[in-house]
Amino acid sequence: MEEEMSKGIRAIRLIKQVMGSVKRTMGKQFEEMNITGPQGMLVGTLIHYGEMKISDLSEKLGLSNSTVSGIVDRLENQ
């Protein structure tokens, strides 16, 4: 039982390291494009799925409609 817990803890640590690495890499790419992480995720979602309503974007991104609407507004202003 202790060995399984130890393996689980190691797996979680590795996942955190990978997620941190991905976040840093994506952050650099978004920074080069002069957009934030959430803006980049929104653009990526639109590229992948095509045109969609705010409510559909909200569902895909796991964010509220008002949050997605704000991100879209800021992108349009840029």
PDB file with one MODEL, atoms N, CA, C and O in Angstrom:
MODEL        1
ATOM      1  N   MET A   1       0.829  -1.187   0.000  1.00  0.00           N
ATOM      2  CA  MET A   1       0.000   0.000   0.000  1.00  0.00           C
ATOM      3  C   MET A   1       0.878   1.257   0.000  1.00  0.00           C
ATOM      4  O   MET A   1       0.616   2.189  -0.760  1.00  0.00           O
ATOM      5  N   GLU A   2       1.912   1.291   0.840  1.00  0.00           N
ATOM      6  CA  GLU A   2       2.800   2.457   0.892  1.00  0.00           C
ATOM      7  C   GLU A   2       3.534   2.653  -0.426  1.00  0.00           C
ATOM      8  O   GLU A   2       3.743   3.782  -0.870  1.00  0.00           O
ATOM      9  N   GLU A   3       3.925   1.540  -1.050  1.00  0.00           N
ATOM     10  CA  GLU A   3       4.628   1.621  -2.329  1.00  0.00           C
ATOM     11  C   GLU A   3       3.727   2.229  -3.408  1.00  0.00           C
ATOM     12  O   GLU A   3       4.187   3.024  -4.228  1.00  0.00           O
ATOM     13  N   GLU A   4       2.455   1.856  -3.406  1.00  0.00           N
ATOM     14  CA  GLU A   4       1.508   2.413  -4.367  1.00  0.00           C
ATOM     15  C   GLU A   4       1.323   3.904  -4.147  1.00  0.00           C
ATOM     16  O   GLU A   4       1.258   4.670  -5.108  1.00  0.00           O
ATOM     17  N   MET A   5       1.236   4.324  -2.889  1.00  0.00           N
ATOM     18  CA  MET A   5       1.102   5.745  -2.588  1.00  0.00           C
ATOM     19  C   MET A   5       2.340   6.505  -3.033  1.00  0.00           C
ATOM     20  O   MET A   5       2.240   7.610  -3.565  1.00  0.00           O
ATOM     21  N   SER A   6       3.494   5.917  -2.815  1.00  0.00           N
ATOM     22  CA  SER A   6       4.740   6.548  -3.219  1.00  0.00           C
ATOM     23  C   SER A   6       4.797   6.713  -4.735  1.00  0.00           C
ATOM     24  O   SER A   6       5.221   7.755  -5.234  1.00  0.00           O
ATOM     25  N   LYS A   7       4.370   5.684  -5.466  1.00  0.00           N
ATOM     26  CA  LYS A   7       4.327   5.770  -6.924  1.00  0.00           C
ATOM     27  C   LYS A   7       3.340   6.843  -7.369  1.00  0.00           C
ATOM     28  O   LYS A   7       3.606   7.588  -8.312  1.00  0.00           O
ATOM     29  N   GLY A   8       2.206   6.916  -6.688  1.00  0.00           N
ATOM     30  CA  GLY A   8       1.205   7.926  -7.014  1.00  0.00           C
ATOM     31  C   GLY A   8       1.731   9.334  -6.800  1.00  0.00           C
ATOM     32  O   GLY A   8       1.500  10.220  -7.622  1.00  0.00           O
ATOM     33  N   ILE A   9       2.433   9.540  -5.707  1.00  0.00           N
ATOM     34  CA  ILE A   9       3.015  10.858  -5.414  1.00  0.00           C
ATOM     35  C   ILE A   9       4.056  11.224  -6.459  1.00  0.00           C
ATOM     36  O   ILE A   9       4.109  12.366  -6.915  1.00  0.00           O
ATOM     37  N   ARG A  10       4.879  10.263  -6.839  1.00  0.00           N
ATOM     38  CA  ARG A  10       5.881  10.530  -7.888  1.00  0.00           C
ATOM     39  C   ARG A  10       5.206  10.874  -9.211  1.00  0.00           C
ATOM     40  O   ARG A  10       5.656  11.768  -9.928  1.00  0.00           O
ATOM     41  N   ALA A  11       4.133  10.167  -9.532  1.00  0.00           N
ATOM     42  CA  ALA A  11       3.409  10.437 -10.777  1.00  0.00           C
ATOM     43  C   ALA A  11       2.832  11.852 -10.760  1.00  0.00           C
ATOM     44  O   ALA A  11       2.912  12.574 -11.754  1.00  0.00           O
ATOM     45  N   ILE A  12       2.258  12.236  -9.639  1.00  0.00           N
ATOM     46  CA  ILE A  12       1.700  13.585  -9.523  1.00  0.00           C
ATOM     47  C   ILE A  12       2.785  14.639  -9.685  1.00  0.00           C
ATOM     48  O   ILE A  12       2.570  15.649 -10.355  1.00  0.00           O
ATOM     49  N   ARG A  13       3.938  14.419  -9.083  1.00  0.00           N
ATOM     50  CA  ARG A  13       5.048  15.373  -9.224  1.00  0.00           C
ATOM     51  C   ARG A  13       5.500  15.493 -10.672  1.00  0.00           C
ATOM     52  O   ARG A  13       5.766  16.595 -11.153  1.00  0.00           O
ATOM     53  N   LEU A  14       5.589  14.360 -11.370  1.00  0.00           N
ATOM     54  CA  LEU A  14       5.975  14.384 -12.783  1.00  0.00           C
ATOM     55  C   LEU A  14       4.950  15.112 -13.634  1.00  0.00           C
ATOM     56  O   LEU A  14       5.308  15.870 -14.536  1.00  0.00           O
ATOM     57  N   ILE A  15       3.685  14.884 -13.350  1.00  0.00           N
ATOM     58  CA  ILE A  15       2.622  15.568 -14.093  1.00  0.00           C
ATOM     59  C   ILE A  15       2.715  17.073 -13.868  1.00  0.00           C
ATOM     60  O   ILE A  15       2.565  17.849 -14.811  1.00  0.00           O
ATOM     61  N   LYS A  16       2.961  17.491 -12.631  1.00  0.00           N
ATOM     62  CA  LYS A  16       3.105  18.917 -12.332  1.00  0.00           C
ATOM     63  C   LYS A  16       4.283  19.519 -13.097  1.00  0.00           C
ATOM     64  O   LYS A  16       4.188  20.635 -13.609  1.00  0.00           O
ATOM     65  N   GLN A  17       5.391  18.782 -13.175  1.00  0.00           N
ATOM     66  CA  GLN A  17       6.561  19.270 -13.908  1.00  0.00           C
ATOM     67  C   GLN A  17       6.246  19.428 -15.390  1.00  0.00           C
ATOM     68  O   GLN A  17       6.603  20.434 -16.002  1.00  0.00           O
ATOM     69  N   VAL A  18       5.584  18.443 -15.958  1.00  0.00           N
ATOM     70  CA  VAL A  18       5.225  18.497 -17.376  1.00  0.00           C
ATOM     71  C   VAL A  18       4.272  19.659 -17.628  1.00  0.00           C
ATOM     72  O   VAL A  18       4.447  20.409 -18.588  1.00  0.00           O
ATOM     73  N   MET A  19       3.267  19.813 -16.774  1.00  0.00           N
ATOM     74  CA  MET A  19       2.310  20.902 -16.938  1.00  0.00           C
ATOM     75  C   MET A  19       3.008  22.261 -16.832  1.00  0.00           C
ATOM     76  O   MET A  19       2.686  23.182 -17.582  1.00  0.00           O
ATOM     77  N   GLY A  20       3.950  22.388 -15.916  1.00  0.00           N
ATOM     78  CA  GLY A  20       4.696  23.636 -15.782  1.00  0.00           C
ATOM     79  C   GLY A  20       5.509  23.931 -17.028  1.00  0.00           C
ATOM     80  O   GLY A  20       5.574  25.074 -17.481  1.00  0.00           O
ATOM     81  N   SER A  21       6.126  22.902 -17.579  1.00  0.00           N
ATOM     82  CA  SER A  21       6.914  23.065 -18.794  1.00  0.00           C
ATOM     83  C   SER A  21       6.033  23.482 -19.972  1.00  0.00           C
ATOM     84  O   SER A  21       6.398  24.372 -20.741  1.00  0.00           O
ATOM     85  N   VAL A  22       4.891  22.847 -20.108  1.00  0.00           N
ATOM     86  CA  VAL A  22       3.957  23.190 -21.186  1.00  0.00           C
ATOM     87  C   VAL A  22       3.475  24.625 -21.016  1.00  0.00           C
ATOM     88  O   VAL A  22       3.407  25.381 -21.985  1.00  0.00           O
ATOM     89  N   LYS A  23       3.140  24.997 -19.782  1.00  0.00           N
ATOM     90  CA  LYS A  23       2.652  26.350 -19.512  1.00  0.00           C
ATOM     91  C   LYS A  23       3.705  27.395 -19.863  1.00  0.00           C
ATOM     92  O   LYS A  23       3.382  28.425 -20.454  1.00  0.00           O
ATOM     93  N   ARG A  24       4.956  27.139 -19.508  1.00  0.00           N
ATOM     94  CA  ARG A  24       6.038  28.083 -19.835  1.00  0.00           C
ATOM     95  C   ARG A  24       6.232  28.191 -21.343  1.00  0.00           C
ATOM     96  O   ARG A  24       6.394  29.292 -21.870  1.00  0.00           O
ATOM     97  N   THR A  25       6.217  27.064 -22.037  1.00  0.00           N
ATOM     98  CA  THR A  25       6.406  27.059 -23.486  1.00  0.00           C
ATOM     99  C   THR A  25       5.272  27.797 -24.185  1.00  0.00           C
ATOM    100  O   THR A  25       5.508  28.617 -25.072  1.00  0.00           O
ATOM    101  N   MET A  26       4.045  27.504 -23.781  1.00  0.00           N
ATOM    102  CA  MET A  26       2.892  28.169 -24.388  1.00  0.00           C
ATOM    103  C   MET A  26       2.905  29.658 -24.048  1.00  0.00           C
ATOM    104  O   MET A  26       2.575  30.495 -24.889  1.00  0.00           O
ATOM    105  N   GLY A  27       3.284  29.980 -22.829  1.00  0.00           N
ATOM    106  CA  GLY A  27       3.349  31.382 -22.417  1.00  0.00           C
ATOM    107  C   GLY A  27       4.309  32.173 -23.280  1.00  0.00           C
ATOM    108  O   GLY A  27       4.019  33.310 -23.653  1.00  0.00           O
ATOM    109  N   LYS A  28       5.448  31.583 -23.601  1.00  0.00           N
ATOM    110  CA  LYS A  28       6.427  32.254 -24.455  1.00  0.00           C
ATOM    111  C   LYS A  28       5.862  32.475 -25.863  1.00  0.00           C
ATOM    112  O   LYS A  28       6.043  33.538 -26.456  1.00  0.00           O
ATOM    113  N   GLN A  29       5.184  31.466 -26.380  1.00  0.00           N
ATOM    114  CA  GLN A  29       4.605  31.585 -27.722  1.00  0.00           C
ATOM    115  C   GLN A  29       3.525  32.661 -27.752  1.00  0.00           C
ATOM    116  O   GLN A  29       3.464  33.462 -28.685  1.00  0.00           O
ATOM    117  N   PHE A  30       2.670  32.675 -26.726  1.00  0.00           N
ATOM    118  CA  PHE A  30       1.618  33.692 -26.667  1.00  0.00           C
ATOM    119  C   PHE A  30       2.227  35.078 -26.512  1.00  0.00           C
ATOM    120  O   PHE A  30       1.752  36.044 -27.109  1.00  0.00           O
ATOM    121  N   GLU A  31       3.275  35.169 -25.710  1.00  0.00           N
ATOM    122  CA  GLU A  31       3.944  36.456 -25.496  1.00  0.00           C
ATOM    123  C   GLU A  31       4.504  36.995 -26.812  1.00  0.00           C
ATOM    124  O   GLU A  31       4.419  38.193 -27.083  1.00  0.00           O
ATOM    125  N   GLU A  32       5.070  36.116 -27.618  1.00  0.00           N
ATOM    126  CA  GLU A  32       5.604  36.519 -28.924  1.00  0.00           C
ATOM    127  C   GLU A  32       4.498  37.049 -29.830  1.00  0.00           C
ATOM    128  O   GLU A  32       4.747  37.920 -30.664  1.00  0.00           O
ATOM    129  N   MET A  33       3.283  36.534 -29.677  1.00  0.00           N
ATOM    130  CA  MET A  33       2.150  36.977 -30.484  1.00  0.00           C
ATOM    131  C   MET A  33       1.436  38.164 -29.836  1.00  0.00           C
ATOM    132  O   MET A  33       0.458  38.682 -30.377  1.00  0.00           O
ATOM    133  N   ASN A  34       1.931  38.585 -28.683  1.00  0.00           N
ATOM    134  CA  ASN A  34       1.363  39.717 -27.941  1.00  0.00           C
ATOM    135  C   ASN A  34      -0.074  39.453 -27.483  1.00  0.00           C
ATOM    136  O   ASN A  34      -0.925  40.341 -27.529  1.00  0.00           O
ATOM    137  N   ILE A  35      -0.329  38.210 -27.039  1.00  0.00           N
ATOM    138  CA  ILE A  35      -1.630  37.866 -26.475  1.00  0.00           C
ATOM    139  C   ILE A  35      -1.407  37.121 -25.160  1.00  0.00           C
ATOM    140  O   ILE A  35      -0.328  36.589 -24.902  1.00  0.00           O
ATOM    141  N   THR A  36      -2.454  37.098 -24.340  1.00  0.00           N
ATOM    142  CA  THR A  36      -2.380  36.388 -23.063  1.00  0.00           C
ATOM    143  C   THR A  36      -2.657  34.895 -23.268  1.00  0.00           C
ATOM    144  O   THR A  36      -3.094  34.477 -24.340  1.00  0.00           O
ATOM    145  N   GLY A  37      -2.399  34.110 -22.239  1.00  0.00           N
ATOM    146  CA  GLY A  37      -2.692  32.686 -22.297  1.00  0.00           C
ATOM    147  C   GLY A  37      -4.148  32.393 -22.616  1.00  0.00           C
ATOM    148  O   GLY A  37      -4.431  31.614 -23.526  1.00  0.00           O
ATOM    149  N   PRO A  38      -5.095  33.013 -21.874  1.00  0.00           N
ATOM    150  CA  PRO A  38      -6.499  32.767 -22.190  1.00  0.00           C
ATOM    151  C   PRO A  38      -6.880  33.188 -23.614  1.00  0.00           C
ATOM    152  O   PRO A  38      -7.682  32.521 -24.269  1.00  0.00           O
ATOM    153  N   GLN A  39      -6.308  34.289 -24.085  1.00  0.00           N
ATOM    154  CA  GLN A  39      -6.583  34.711 -25.463  1.00  0.00           C
ATOM    155  C   GLN A  39      -6.053  33.668 -26.441  1.00  0.00           C
ATOM    156  O   GLN A  39      -6.711  33.355 -27.433  1.00  0.00           O
ATOM    157  N   GLY A  40      -4.885  33.137 -26.170  1.00  0.00           N
ATOM    158  CA  GLY A  40      -4.305  32.110 -27.027  1.00  0.00           C
ATOM    159  C   GLY A  40      -5.135  30.840 -27.041  1.00  0.00           C
ATOM    160  O   GLY A  40      -5.311  30.216 -28.088  1.00  0.00           O
ATOM    161  N   MET A  41      -5.645  30.460 -25.877  1.00  0.00           N
ATOM    162  CA  MET A  41      -6.494  29.273 -25.809  1.00  0.00           C
ATOM    163  C   MET A  41      -7.781  29.486 -26.602  1.00  0.00           C
ATOM    164  O   MET A  41      -8.252  28.576 -27.283  1.00  0.00           O
ATOM    165  N   LEU A  42      -8.342  30.676 -26.513  1.00  0.00           N
ATOM    166  CA  LEU A  42      -9.562  30.989 -27.250  1.00  0.00           C
ATOM    167  C   LEU A  42      -9.298  30.939 -28.755  1.00  0.00           C
ATOM    168  O   LEU A  42     -10.067  30.333 -29.501  1.00  0.00           O
ATOM    169  N   VAL A  43      -8.228  31.567 -29.194  1.00  0.00           N
ATOM    170  CA  VAL A  43      -7.885  31.564 -30.622  1.00  0.00           C
ATOM    171  C   VAL A  43      -7.638  30.131 -31.096  1.00  0.00           C
ATOM    172  O   VAL A  43      -8.100  29.739 -32.168  1.00  0.00           O
ATOM    173  N   GLY A  44      -6.916  29.363 -30.304  1.00  0.00           N
ATOM    174  CA  GLY A  44      -6.645  27.965 -30.661  1.00  0.00           C
ATOM    175  C   GLY A  44      -7.925  27.156 -30.790  1.00  0.00           C
ATOM    176  O   GLY A  44      -8.050  26.317 -31.683  1.00  0.00           O
ATOM    177  N   THR A  45      -8.871  27.407 -29.899  1.00  0.00           N
ATOM    178  CA  THR A  45     -10.157  26.710 -29.955  1.00  0.00           C
ATOM    179  C   THR A  45     -10.903  27.072 -31.232  1.00  0.00           C
ATOM    180  O   THR A  45     -11.479  26.206 -31.891  1.00  0.00           O
ATOM    181  N   LEU A  46     -10.891  28.357 -31.577  1.00  0.00           N
ATOM    182  CA  LEU A  46     -11.567  28.779 -32.809  1.00  0.00           C
ATOM    183  C   LEU A  46     -10.892  28.199 -34.046  1.00  0.00           C
ATOM    184  O   LEU A  46     -11.565  27.808 -35.000  1.00  0.00           O
ATOM    185  N   ILE A  47      -9.574  28.145 -34.029  1.00  0.00           N
ATOM    186  CA  ILE A  47      -8.849  27.556 -35.164  1.00  0.00           C
ATOM    187  C   ILE A  47      -9.228  26.083 -35.315  1.00  0.00           C
ATOM    188  O   ILE A  47      -9.430  25.589 -36.425  1.00  0.00           O
ATOM    189  N   HIS A  48      -9.319  25.402 -34.191  1.00  0.00           N
ATOM    190  CA  HIS A  48      -9.606  23.964 -34.218  1.00  0.00           C
ATOM    191  C   HIS A  48     -11.053  23.660 -34.594  1.00  0.00           C
ATOM    192  O   HIS A  48     -11.310  22.769 -35.403  1.00  0.00           O
ATOM    193  N   TYR A  49     -11.999  24.395 -34.011  1.00  0.00           N
ATOM    194  CA  TYR A  49     -13.423  24.081 -34.201  1.00  0.00           C
ATOM    195  C   TYR A  49     -14.138  24.990 -35.198  1.00  0.00           C
ATOM    196  O   TYR A  49     -15.221  24.647 -35.674  1.00  0.00           O
ATOM    197  N   GLY A  50     -13.556  26.132 -35.519  1.00  0.00           N
ATOM    198  CA  GLY A  50     -14.224  27.068 -36.410  1.00  0.00           C
ATOM    199  C   GLY A  50     -15.116  28.023 -35.646  1.00  0.00           C
ATOM    200  O   GLY A  50     -15.141  28.040 -34.416  1.00  0.00           O
ATOM    201  N   GLU A  51     -15.844  28.811 -36.406  1.00  0.00           N
ATOM    202  CA  GLU A  51     -16.713  29.838 -35.833  1.00  0.00           C
ATOM    203  C   GLU A  51     -17.726  29.217 -34.874  1.00  0.00           C
ATOM    204  O   GLU A  51     -18.290  28.159 -35.151  1.00  0.00           O
ATOM    205  N   MET A  52     -17.949  29.885 -33.749  1.00  0.00           N
ATOM    206  CA  MET A  52     -18.947  29.406 -32.781  1.00  0.00           C
ATOM    207  C   MET A  52     -19.433  30.536 -31.903  1.00  0.00           C
ATOM    208  O   MET A  52     -18.817  31.600 -31.835  1.00  0.00           O
ATOM    209  N   LYS A  53     -20.548  30.293 -31.229  1.00  0.00           N
ATOM    210  CA  LYS A  53     -21.138  31.271 -30.325  1.00  0.00           C
ATOM    211  C   LYS A  53     -20.306  31.365 -29.045  1.00  0.00           C
ATOM    212  O   LYS A  53     -19.541  30.457 -28.719  1.00  0.00           O
ATOM    213  N   ILE A  54     -20.470  32.476 -28.327  1.00  0.00           N
ATOM    214  CA  ILE A  54     -19.790  32.671 -27.041  1.00  0.00           C
ATOM    215  C   ILE A  54     -20.114  31.519 -26.095  1.00  0.00           C
ATOM    216  O   ILE A  54     -19.229  31.021 -25.400  1.00  0.00           O
ATOM    217  N   SER A  55     -21.368  31.096 -26.066  1.00  0.00           N
ATOM    218  CA  SER A  55     -21.766  30.016 -25.158  1.00  0.00           C
ATOM    219  C   SER A  55     -21.045  28.709 -25.490  1.00  0.00           C
ATOM    220  O   SER A  55     -20.680  27.956 -24.587  1.00  0.00           O
ATOM    221  N   ASP A  56     -20.838  28.437 -26.779  1.00  0.00           N
ATOM    222  CA  ASP A  56     -20.112  27.228 -27.180  1.00  0.00           C
ATOM    223  C   ASP A  56     -18.633  27.334 -26.815  1.00  0.00           C
ATOM    224  O   ASP A  56     -18.024  26.371 -26.350  1.00  0.00           O
ATOM    225  N   LEU A  57     -18.065  28.526 -27.036  1.00  0.00           N
ATOM    226  CA  LEU A  57     -16.677  28.749 -26.635  1.00  0.00           C
ATOM    227  C   LEU A  57     -16.517  28.573 -25.129  1.00  0.00           C
ATOM    228  O   LEU A  57     -15.562  27.954 -24.661  1.00  0.00           O
ATOM    229  N   SER A  58     -17.460  29.122 -24.386  1.00  0.00           N
ATOM    230  CA  SER A  58     -17.429  29.025 -22.925  1.00  0.00           C
ATOM    231  C   SER A  58     -17.391  27.571 -22.483  1.00  0.00           C
ATOM    232  O   SER A  58     -16.626  27.193 -21.596  1.00  0.00           O
ATOM    233  N   GLU A  59     -18.232  26.763 -23.118  1.00  0.00           N
ATOM    234  CA  GLU A  59     -18.291  25.343 -22.775  1.00  0.00           C
ATOM    235  C   GLU A  59     -16.973  24.642 -23.102  1.00  0.00           C
ATOM    236  O   GLU A  59     -16.457  23.872 -22.292  1.00  0.00           O
ATOM    237  N   LYS A  60     -16.435  24.909 -24.289  1.00  0.00           N
ATOM    238  CA  LYS A  60     -15.176  24.270 -24.700  1.00  0.00           C
ATOM    239  C   LYS A  60     -14.015  24.660 -23.777  1.00  0.00           C
ATOM    240  O   LYS A  60     -13.157  23.835 -23.464  1.00  0.00           O
ATOM    241  N   LEU A  61     -13.998  25.942 -23.340  1.00  0.00           N
ATOM    242  CA  LEU A  61     -12.896  26.443 -22.523  1.00  0.00           C
ATOM    243  C   LEU A  61     -13.110  26.229 -21.027  1.00  0.00           C
ATOM    244  O   LEU A  61     -12.179  26.372 -20.235  1.00  0.00           O
ATOM    245  N   GLY A  62     -14.337  25.885 -20.647  1.00  0.00           N
ATOM    246  CA  GLY A  62     -14.634  25.700 -19.234  1.00  0.00           C
ATOM    247  C   GLY A  62     -14.654  27.020 -18.475  1.00  0.00           C
ATOM    248  O   GLY A  62     -14.299  27.074 -17.297  1.00  0.00           O
ATOM    249  N   LEU A  63     -15.075  28.092 -19.161  1.00  0.00           N
ATOM    250  CA  LEU A  63     -15.135  29.422 -18.568  1.00  0.00           C
ATOM    251  C   LEU A  63     -16.560  29.955 -18.688  1.00  0.00           C
ATOM    252  O   LEU A  63     -17.354  29.459 -19.488  1.00  0.00           O
ATOM    253  N   SER A  64     -16.874  30.969 -17.886  1.00  0.00           N
ATOM    254  CA  SER A  64     -18.213  31.565 -17.957  1.00  0.00           C
ATOM    255  C   SER A  64     -18.364  32.374 -19.243  1.00  0.00           C
ATOM    256  O   SER A  64     -17.381  32.789 -19.857  1.00  0.00           O
ATOM    257  N   ASN A  65     -19.615  32.586 -19.632  1.00  0.00           N
ATOM    258  CA  ASN A  65     -19.900  33.390 -20.825  1.00  0.00           C
ATOM    259  C   ASN A  65     -19.314  34.796 -20.695  1.00  0.00           C
ATOM    260  O   ASN A  65     -18.753  35.328 -21.652  1.00  0.00           O
ATOM    261  N   SER A  66     -19.445  35.398 -19.508  1.00  0.00           N
ATOM    262  CA  SER A  66     -18.945  36.763 -19.329  1.00  0.00           C
ATOM    263  C   SER A  66     -17.423  36.822 -19.436  1.00  0.00           C
ATOM    264  O   SER A  66     -16.877  37.790 -19.965  1.00  0.00           O
ATOM    265  N   THR A  67     -16.734  35.795 -18.938  1.00  0.00           N
ATOM    266  CA  THR A  67     -15.275  35.762 -19.049  1.00  0.00           C
ATOM    267  C   THR A  67     -14.856  35.653 -20.505  1.00  0.00           C
ATOM    268  O   THR A  67     -13.969  36.378 -20.956  1.00  0.00           O
ATOM    269  N   VAL A  68     -15.488  34.754 -21.236  1.00  0.00           N
ATOM    270  CA  VAL A  68     -15.160  34.567 -22.653  1.00  0.00           C
ATOM    271  C   VAL A  68     -15.506  35.828 -23.442  1.00  0.00           C
ATOM    272  O   VAL A  68     -14.753  36.237 -24.326  1.00  0.00           O
ATOM    273  N   SER A  69     -16.624  36.431 -23.129  1.00  0.00           N
ATOM    274  CA  SER A  69     -17.011  37.665 -23.803  1.00  0.00           C
ATOM    275  C   SER A  69     -15.963  38.755 -23.583  1.00  0.00           C
ATOM    276  O   SER A  69     -15.637  39.496 -24.511  1.00  0.00           O
ATOM    277  N   GLY A  70     -15.436  38.858 -22.366  1.00  0.00           N
ATOM    278  CA  GLY A  70     -14.391  39.833 -22.070  1.00  0.00           C
ATOM    279  C   GLY A  70     -13.115  39.555 -22.849  1.00  0.00           C
ATOM    280  O   GLY A  70     -12.470  40.481 -23.342  1.00  0.00           O
ATOM    281  N   ILE A  71     -12.748  38.280 -22.962  1.00  0.00           N
ATOM    282  CA  ILE A  71     -11.547  37.908 -23.717  1.00  0.00           C
ATOM    283  C   ILE A  71     -11.728  38.290 -25.189  1.00  0.00           C
ATOM    284  O   ILE A  71     -10.823  38.846 -25.811  1.00  0.00           O
ATOM    285  N   VAL A  72     -12.904  37.986 -25.732  1.00  0.00           N
ATOM    286  CA  VAL A  72     -13.193  38.315 -27.133  1.00  0.00           C
ATOM    287  C   VAL A  72     -13.136  39.825 -27.331  1.00  0.00           C
ATOM    288  O   VAL A  72     -12.554  40.302 -28.306  1.00  0.00           O
ATOM    289  N   ASP A  73     -13.733  40.575 -26.420  1.00  0.00           N
ATOM    290  CA  ASP A  73     -13.714  42.045 -26.519  1.00  0.00           C
ATOM    291  C   ASP A  73     -12.289  42.586 -26.552  1.00  0.00           C
ATOM    292  O   ASP A  73     -11.967  43.460 -27.356  1.00  0.00           O
ATOM    293  N   ARG A  74     -11.438  42.060 -25.672  1.00  0.00           N
ATOM    294  CA  ARG A  74     -10.055  42.534 -25.626  1.00  0.00           C
ATOM    295  C   ARG A  74      -9.294  42.163 -26.912  1.00  0.00           C
ATOM    296  O   ARG A  74      -8.478  42.945 -27.400  1.00  0.00           O
ATOM    297  N   LEU A  75      -9.563  40.982 -27.449  1.00  0.00           N
ATOM    298  CA  LEU A  75      -8.937  40.596 -28.712  1.00  0.00           C
ATOM    299  C   LEU A  75      -9.392  41.509 -29.852  1.00  0.00           C
ATOM    300  O   LEU A  75      -8.592  41.935 -30.685  1.00  0.00           O
ATOM    301  N   GLU A  76     -10.689  41.797 -29.867  1.00  0.00           N
ATOM    302  CA  GLU A  76     -11.204  42.687 -30.921  1.00  0.00           C
ATOM    303  C   GLU A  76     -10.584  44.077 -30.805  1.00  0.00           C
ATOM    304  O   GLU A  76     -10.289  44.705 -31.822  1.00  0.00           O
ATOM    305  N   ASN A  77     -10.385  44.556 -29.601  1.00  0.00           N
ATOM    306  CA  ASN A  77      -9.772  45.878 -29.409  1.00  0.00           C
ATOM    307  C   ASN A  77      -8.307  45.911 -29.839  1.00  0.00           C
ATOM    308  O   ASN A  77      -7.802  46.944 -30.276  1.00  0.00           O
ATOM    309  N   GLN A  78      -7.633  44.771 -29.709  1.00  0.00           N
ATOM    310  CA  GLN A  78      -6.231  44.706 -30.143  1.00  0.00           C
ATOM    311  C   GLN A  78      -6.150  44.748 -31.642  1.00  0.00           C
ATOM    312  O   GLN A  78      -5.055  44.704 -32.203  1.00  0.00           O
TER     313      GLN A  78
ENDMDL
END
